[in-house]
Amino acid sequence: MAEEIKIGYDREGDVLEIFFGEPVPSIAHEVTEGVFLRRSINDVHLTGITILSLTKRFKDLELMSIPLALQEYTVEET
């Protein structure tokens, strides 16, 4: 489990960034159009989530639901 969660929002780009723990080199995988999960390049732990076009996706920003189908998410080693 991450020690700290940081959340940032770029109004100009309309991008939400969620970071888990200290920054580490990561690779992003698009799991749903415009939604990216980032994982460490050294192992498979989740380091963050990026959501593009946040306000276009969610009219009510107080309650958000993102269908990710994580059970289908697999990481292919390169």
PyRosetta script that sets phi, psi and omega in degrees:
from pyrosetta import init, pose_from_sequence

init()
pose = pose_from_sequence("MAEEIKIGYDREGDVLEIFFGEPVPSIAHEVTEGVFLRRSINDVHLTGITILSLTKRFKDLELMSIPLALQEYTVEET")
pose.set_psi(1, 141.2)
pose.set_omega(1, -178.4)
pose.set_phi(2, -68.2)
pose.set_psi(2, 145.1)
pose.set_omega(2, 178.3)
pose.set_phi(3, -73.8)
pose.set_psi(3, -32.8)
pose.set_omega(3, -175.7)
pose.set_phi(4, -146.3)
pose.set_psi(4, 144.3)
pose.set_omega(4, 175.1)
pose.set_phi(5, -116.6)
pose.set_psi(5, 127.1)
pose.set_omega(5, 177.1)
pose.set_phi(6, -115.0)
pose.set_psi(6, 138.3)
pose.set_omega(6, -179.2)
pose.set_phi(7, -125.5)
pose.set_psi(7, 130.1)
pose.set_omega(7, 177.7)
pose.set_phi(8, -131.3)
pose.set_psi(8, 146.4)
pose.set_omega(8, 178.2)
pose.set_phi(9, -130.6)
pose.set_psi(9, 126.6)
pose.set_omega(9, 176.8)
pose.set_phi(10, -99.6)
pose.set_psi(10, 104.8)
pose.set_omega(10, -177.6)
pose.set_phi(11, -63.0)
pose.set_psi(11, -42.0)
pose.set_omega(11, -177.6)
pose.set_phi(12, -63.7)
pose.set_psi(12, -42.7)
pose.set_omega(12, 179.8)
pose.set_phi(13, -89.0)
pose.set_psi(13, -10.7)
pose.set_omega(13, -177.2)
pose.set_phi(14, 55.0)
pose.set_psi(14, 49.5)
pose.set_omega(14, -176.3)
pose.set_phi(15, -122.9)
pose.set_psi(15, 129.5)
pose.set_omega(15, 174.4)
pose.set_phi(16, -101.2)
pose.set_psi(16, 130.4)
pose.set_omega(16, 177.6)
pose.set_phi(17, -120.6)
pose.set_psi(17, 132.3)
pose.set_omega(17, 175.8)
pose.set_phi(18, -123.9)
pose.set_psi(18, 125.6)
pose.set_omega(18, -177.4)
pose.set_phi(19, -116.4)
pose.set_psi(19, 136.4)
pose.set_omega(19, 178.2)
pose.set_phi(20, -109.8)
pose.set_psi(20, 115.8)
pose.set_omega(20, 177.7)
pose.set_phi(21, 75.0)
pose.set_psi(21, -166.6)
pose.set_omega(21, 179.9)
pose.set_phi(22, -71.6)
pose.set_psi(22, 148.0)
pose.set_omega(22, 178.7)
pose.set_phi(23, -61.2)
pose.set_psi(23, 134.1)
pose.set_omega(23, 174.7)
pose.set_phi(24, -137.5)
pose.set_psi(24, 154.9)
pose.set_omega(24, 175.9)
pose.set_phi(25, -56.0)
pose.set_psi(25, 128.9)
pose.set_omega(25, -174.1)
pose.set_phi(26, -137.4)
pose.set_psi(26, 164.2)
pose.set_omega(26, 174.5)
pose.set_phi(27, -124.9)
pose.set_psi(27, 141.8)
pose.set_omega(27, -177.5)
pose.set_phi(28, -103.4)
pose.set_psi(28, 143.3)
pose.set_omega(28, 176.8)
pose.set_phi(29, -127.7)
pose.set_psi(29, 126.3)
pose.set_omega(29, 178.2)
pose.set_phi(30, -77.7)
pose.set_psi(30, 117.6)
pose.set_omega(30, -176.6)
pose.set_phi(31, -102.6)
pose.set_psi(31, -22.5)
pose.set_omega(31, 173.3)
pose.set_phi(32, -147.9)
pose.set_psi(32, 150.0)
pose.set_omega(32, -176.7)
pose.set_phi(33, -48.4)
pose.set_psi(33, 118.8)
pose.set_omega(33, 177.6)
pose.set_phi(34, 80.1)
pose.set_psi(34, 5.6)
pose.set_omega(34, 178.0)
pose.set_phi(35, -121.5)
pose.set_psi(35, 122.1)
pose.set_omega(35, -175.4)
pose.set_phi(36, -120.2)
pose.set_psi(36, 135.2)
pose.set_omega(36, 170.2)
pose.set_phi(37, -102.2)
pose.set_psi(37, 135.5)
pose.set_omega(37, 176.9)
pose.set_phi(38, -108.5)
pose.set_psi(38, 138.9)
pose.set_omega(38, 177.5)
pose.set_phi(39, -130.9)
pose.set_psi(39, 154.6)
pose.set_omega(39, 178.6)
pose.set_phi(40, -61.2)
pose.set_psi(40, 141.5)
pose.set_omega(40, 176.3)
pose.set_phi(41, -76.2)
pose.set_psi(41, -14.2)
pose.set_omega(41, -178.6)
pose.set_phi(42, -89.1)
pose.set_psi(42, -23.6)
pose.set_omega(42, 177.5)
pose.set_phi(43, -154.8)
pose.set_psi(43, -163.5)
pose.set_omega(43, -175.5)
pose.set_phi(44, -106.6)
pose.set_psi(44, 14.5)
pose.set_omega(44, -177.8)
pose.set_phi(45, -73.5)
pose.set_psi(45, 143.5)
pose.set_omega(45, -177.8)
pose.set_phi(46, -71.9)
pose.set_psi(46, 128.3)
pose.set_omega(46, -179.3)
pose.set_phi(47, -111.1)
pose.set_psi(47, -13.7)
pose.set_omega(47, 179.5)
pose.set_phi(48, 175.6)
pose.set_psi(48, 173.7)
pose.set_omega(48, 178.5)
pose.set_phi(49, -136.4)
pose.set_psi(49, 138.9)
pose.set_omega(49, 175.0)
pose.set_phi(50, -124.2)
pose.set_psi(50, 132.3)
pose.set_omega(50, 177.6)
pose.set_phi(51, -123.7)
pose.set_psi(51, 117.2)
pose.set_omega(51, 178.0)
pose.set_phi(52, -85.7)
pose.set_psi(52, 153.9)
pose.set_omega(52, 176.8)
pose.set_phi(53, 52.3)
pose.set_psi(53, 50.2)
pose.set_omega(53, -173.7)
pose.set_phi(54, -57.7)
pose.set_psi(54, -50.7)
pose.set_omega(54, -174.9)
pose.set_phi(55, -71.2)
pose.set_psi(55, -23.3)
pose.set_omega(55, 175.6)
pose.set_phi(56, -74.4)
pose.set_psi(56, -29.2)
pose.set_omega(56, 179.8)
pose.set_phi(57, -78.8)
pose.set_psi(57, -37.9)
pose.set_omega(57, -171.4)
pose.set_phi(58, -126.9)
pose.set_psi(58, 112.4)
pose.set_omega(58, 177.3)
pose.set_phi(59, -75.2)
pose.set_psi(59, -34.8)
pose.set_omega(59, 179.9)
pose.set_phi(60, -107.6)
pose.set_psi(60, 97.3)
pose.set_omega(60, -175.8)
pose.set_phi(61, -76.1)
pose.set_psi(61, -2.7)
pose.set_omega(61, 177.4)
pose.set_phi(62, -76.6)
pose.set_psi(62, -26.3)
pose.set_omega(62, -179.5)
pose.set_phi(63, -138.4)
pose.set_psi(63, 116.0)
pose.set_omega(63, -178.0)
pose.set_phi(64, -122.0)
pose.set_psi(64, 143.1)
pose.set_omega(64, 175.4)
pose.set_phi(65, -132.1)
pose.set_psi(65, 128.0)
pose.set_omega(65, -177.9)
pose.set_phi(66, -121.9)
pose.set_psi(66, 111.7)
pose.set_omega(66, 177.7)
pose.set_phi(67, -74.6)
pose.set_psi(67, 111.5)
pose.set_omega(67, -176.4)
pose.set_phi(68, -109.2)
pose.set_psi(68, -21.0)
pose.set_omega(68, -176.5)
pose.set_phi(69, 50.9)
pose.set_psi(69, 54.7)
pose.set_omega(69, -176.2)
pose.set_phi(70, -61.7)
pose.set_psi(70, -26.9)
pose.set_omega(70, 178.4)
pose.set_phi(71, -62.8)
pose.set_psi(71, -22.3)
pose.set_omega(71, 178.5)
pose.set_phi(72, -93.5)
pose.set_psi(72, -6.1)
pose.set_omega(72, -176.5)
pose.set_phi(73, -80.6)
pose.set_psi(73, 120.5)
pose.set_omega(73, 176.5)
pose.set_phi(74, -128.7)
pose.set_psi(74, 151.4)
pose.set_omega(74, 179.8)
pose.set_phi(75, -108.4)
pose.set_psi(75, 122.9)
pose.set_omega(75, 178.2)
pose.set_phi(76, -95.3)
pose.set_psi(76, 125.3)
pose.set_omega(76, 177.2)
pose.set_phi(77, -73.4)
pose.set_psi(77, 139.2)
pose.set_omega(77, 179.3)
pose.set_phi(78, -109.7)
pose.dump_pdb("model.pdb")
